Amino acid sequence: MNVTIARGTLKDVDTITKLFDLYMIFYKKPSDKSRYKAYLEERLKNKEATIFIAYDDKKIPLGFVLNYYSFSSVSLGKIIVLNDLFVQLEYRKNGIAEKLINKTFELAKEEGAVRVDLGTAKDNYAAQRLYKKIGFIKDEEFYGYSYHIA
């Protein structure tokens, strides 16, 4: 399968929203395209995220990766947070996720980032195998904690 990866812009927000909605459903969240569209538009308008979209030869959107920016005081550098990665079920096992991740690596190099971080569900074994294959290292030094604001 021939796949092209393109940087998503505001003009692509409807395409991204459809994929993002499927991604949220995968993570057992309700479908809510209008809410997701507003969220994505805000991230893009404020330059708070970079999104890449995978297309086939017919310009059918196959998947996306959404990256945020952060910093590390200990590393004294910028971090790219690969926060969301999704490939539609019928297009999986074609190397699309790996191509999207490689675009994130290119972004990290362009931005002068010191690393790319990501997280995934504990039961998402397919993603964990892919991340390990690519060279991601599971953090055994630090635990992640979250405090949820109601």
C-alpha positions in Angstrom: 0.0 0.0 0.0 1.4 3.4 -1.0 0.9 5.9 1.9 1.5 9.6 2.0 1.9 11.5 5.2 0.8 15.1 5.2 0.8 17.8 7.9 -2.7 18.6 9.1 -3.9 22.2 9.0 -7.1 24.0 9.8 -8.4 23.1 6.4 -8.1 19.4 7.3 -10.0 19.7 10.5 -13.1 17.8 9.3 -10.9 14.9 8.1 -9.0 14.9 11.4 -12.2 15.1 13.4 -13.6 12.0 11.7 -10.5 10.0 12.5 -10.3 11.5 16.0 -13.9 10.5 16.7 -13.0 6.9 15.8 -9.9 7.1 18.0 -12.0 8.3 21.0 -14.5 5.5 20.4 -11.5 3.0 20.4 -10.7 4.4 23.9 -14.4 3.9 24.9 -15.3 7.6 24.9 -18.6 8.8 23.4 -18.8 10.0 19.8 -18.9 13.8 19.9 -17.6 15.2 16.6 -18.7 18.8 17.3 -16.8 18.9 20.6 -13.7 17.1 19.1 -13.7 19.5 16.2 -13.7 22.5 18.4 -10.9 21.0 20.5 -8.8 20.2 17.5 -9.4 23.6 15.9 -8.2 25.3 19.1 -5.0 23.3 19.3 -4.2 24.1 15.6 -5.1 27.8 15.8 -3.0 28.2 18.9 -0.1 26.2 17.5 -0.3 23.9 20.5 -0.2 20.7 18.4 1.1 19.2 15.2 -0.9 16.7 13.4 0.1 14.4 10.6 -2.5 12.5 8.5 -1.8 9.3 6.5 -3.5 9.0 3.1 -3.6 6.3 0.5 -3.3 6.9 -3.3 -7.0 7.9 -3.5 -6.5 10.5 -0.7 -8.5 8.4 1.7 -7.5 9.3 5.3 -6.1 6.2 7.0 -4.9 7.5 10.3 -3.3 10.3 12.2 -0.8 11.2 14.9 -1.2 14.2 17.2 1.8 15.7 18.9 2.0 18.2 21.7 5.0 20.2 23.0 6.5 20.0 26.4 9.8 20.6 28.2 12.1 18.8 30.6 14.0 20.6 33.3 16.2 17.6 34.0 17.1 17.3 30.3 17.0 21.1 29.7 15.2 20.6 26.4 12.0 20.4 24.5 10.0 17.2 24.4 7.5 16.1 21.7 4.6 14.2 23.3 3.2 11.7 20.9 -0.2 11.9 22.5 -2.6 10.3 20.0 -1.9 7.7 17.3 -4.7 6.0 15.4 -5.0 3.9 12.2 -8.4 2.8 11.0 -8.9 -0.9 11.8 -9.1 -2.1 8.1 -5.8 -0.4 7.3 -3.7 -1.7 10.2 -0.7 -4.0 9.8 0.4 -2.0 6.7 3.2 0.0 8.4 1.1 3.1 8.6 1.5 3.7 12.4 5.3 3.3 12.0 5.3 5.9 9.1 3.3 8.3 11.3 5.7 7.8 14.2 8.6 8.4 11.9 7.0 11.8 11.0 6.9 12.6 14.7 10.7 11.8 14.9 11.3 14.2 11.9 9.3 16.8 13.8 11.3 16.3 16.9 14.6 16.7 15.0 13.2 19.9 13.3 12.2 21.3 16.7 15.5 20.4 18.3 13.7 18.2 20.8 15.7 15.9 23.2 13.2 13.1 23.0 9.7 11.8 22.1 7.5 10.6 24.9 4.2 8.6 24.6 1.9 6.6 26.7 -0.6 3.8 25.8 -3.2 1.8 27.5 -1.9 -1.1 29.6 -3.9 -3.6 27.5 -2.9 -2.1 24.1 -0.4 -4.9 23.5 -0.2 -4.4 19.7 0.9 -0.7 20.2 3.4 -1.8 22.9 5.0 -4.3 20.6 5.3 -1.6 17.9 6.8 0.9 20.2 9.4 -1.6 21.5 10.2 -2.6 17.9 10.8 1.0 16.9 13.1 1.6 19.8 11.0 3.3 22.5 12.1 2.4 26.0 9.6 1.8 28.8 10.4 4.2 31.6 11.5 2.2 34.6 13.0 5.2 36.4 10.0 7.4 36.9 6.4 6.7 37.6 3.7 8.9 36.0 1.0 10.4 38.2 -2.1 12.4 37.3 -4.4 14.5 39.3 -7.8 14.9 37.7 -9.6 18.2 38.1 -13.3 17.6 38.4 
